[in-house]
């Protein structure tokens, strides 16, 4: 059996959807990551920024645009020791400004 990892970043708190800003306790990407892990098994890992993004939607957008313009690699709260034991890795993230949140670049560039 394959060793599987589902790794994801998901935005909790204020989010924009259905034309409104709403506060949610679990982000959409987290919900999907949990569904994948439940159906295929394996490990699951949440990518999280060492200094969390602002809960306020508009402030979070400002912060993420600033990171993108600076090509920043924000520090993460935690990393996995290595990914060598995994045969399959699912990576989930929201689309921010047409790309991945910069925390994903921080995570992915940490591994060979």
C-alpha positions in Angstrom: 0.0 0.0 0.0 1.2 3.5 -0.9 2.2 5.9 1.9 0.0 8.9 1.3 0.2 12.5 2.7 -2.4 15.2 2.4 -0.9 18.6 3.1 -2.8 21.8 2.9 -3.2 25.5 3.9 -6.7 26.8 4.6 -7.9 30.2 5.7 -10.2 30.2 8.8 -11.9 33.3 10.1 -13.2 36.0 7.8 -13.5 34.8 4.2 -15.2 36.3 1.1 -17.9 34.2 -0.7 -21.4 34.5 -2.0 -20.7 38.3 -2.3 -20.2 38.7 1.4 -17.5 38.5 4.0 -18.4 35.8 6.5 -16.6 34.2 9.4 -16.0 30.5 9.2 -14.5 28.1 11.7 -13.0 25.8 9.1 -11.7 26.8 5.7 -12.9 25.2 2.4 -9.5 23.7 1.7 -9.3 22.1 5.1 -12.8 20.5 4.5 -11.6 19.1 1.2 -8.2 17.9 2.6 -10.1 16.0 5.3 -12.3 14.4 2.7 -9.3 13.3 0.7 -7.6 11.9 3.8 -10.7 10.1 4.9 -11.1 8.4 1.5 -7.5 7.5 0.7 -6.0 7.2 4.2 -2.5 8.2 5.1 -1.3 11.2 7.1 -2.6 14.8 7.0 -0.6 18.0 7.7 -1.8 21.5 8.0 0.6 24.2 6.8 0.4 27.2 9.2 2.3 30.5 9.2 4.4 31.1 12.4 2.7 34.5 12.7 -0.9 33.8 11.6 -2.5 35.9 8.9 -4.9 38.5 10.2 -8.4 37.1 10.9 -9.9 40.3 9.3 -10.4 39.5 5.6 -9.3 42.9 4.2 -6.2 42.9 6.4 -5.4 39.4 5.3 -5.6 40.4 1.7 -3.3 43.4 2.3 -0.8 41.1 4.0 -0.9 38.4 1.3 -0.5 41.0 -1.5 2.5 42.5 0.3 4.1 39.0 0.7 3.5 38.3 -3.0 5.0 41.6 -4.1 8.1 41.0 -1.9 8.3 37.4 -3.0 8.4 36.6 0.7 8.8 33.2 2.2 7.1 33.5 5.6 8.2 31.3 8.4 6.0 28.4 9.2 4.8 27.2 12.6 6.1 23.7 11.8 7.6 21.5 9.1 7.6 17.8 8.6 10.9 16.1 9.1 11.0 14.9 5.6 8.7 13.6 2.8 10.8 10.6 1.8 8.4 8.0 3.2 5.5 9.2 1.0 4.7 7.8 -2.4 1.8 10.1 -3.0 1.3 13.7 -1.8 -1.8 15.7 -2.2 -1.3 19.5 -1.9 -4.3 21.8 -1.3 -4.5 25.5 -1.0 -6.8 28.5 -1.8 -6.0 30.7 -4.8 -4.8 34.1 -3.6 -4.2 36.7 -6.3 -4.1 33.9 -8.9 -1.4 31.9 -7.2 -0.6 30.0 -4.1 -0.4 31.7 -0.7 3.3 32.4 0.0 3.3 29.9 2.9 3.0 27.2 0.2 6.2 28.4 -1.4 7.9 28.3 2.1 6.7 24.8 2.6 7.5 23.3 -0.8 11.0 25.0 -1.1 12.0 23.4 2.2 12.0 20.0 0.6 14.0 18.4 -2.3 
